[in-house]
Amino acid sequence: MPDQSVPGQERYWIGVVSASHVSRGVQGGFAQLCHGKSTPLRRMRPGDWLIYYSPRTDMKEGKPLQAFTAIGRVADDRVYEYRMSDSFVPFRRDIRYVPCSEVKIAPLLDRLSFTRENRYWGYKLRSGHFEIAREDFLTIAGAMLGEAGILNIEAGNISVS
């Protein structure tokens, strides 16, 4: 599918999801946010970037993780329902994920505008999905992808799967 993004108009987002659910999304090439709600997915546009933050390894009884766990780009305009069971039909959106390293948030806290000088920084993450500044995106993506990855993103040459 052709890239539908408009250069220079992409936005940057954080999605808060357990690491085990992030792994399923990366393997399947989709995002599912806020317990399957459509609204956060509809806020994003083709070409926007999504970084997942995982507070825990698993949703209910997982171990604390507090790390950025995946990064990808919104693939197209489509938000769709996916039947997981008779009683749970969440909304999803296709994402082209970039191979990356998991990065703990602690070393980045004083470098991110949404956590810097905020001892209650975790409160912002409770919303499950929020927009971040380009500078914050580049800081996190730099830690996840390394300098070469950031240069490729800035040049529009990042290879996404």
Secondary structure, DSSP 8 states (H G I E B T S, - for coil): ------TT---EEEEE--HHHHHHHHHHTEE--GGG-SHHHHH--TT-EEEEEEEESSTTT--EEEEEEEEEEEEEEEEEE--SBTTB--EEEEEEEE----EESGGGGGGSTTTTT-TTTHHHHTTSEEEE-HHHHHHHHHHHHHHHHHHHHHHT-----
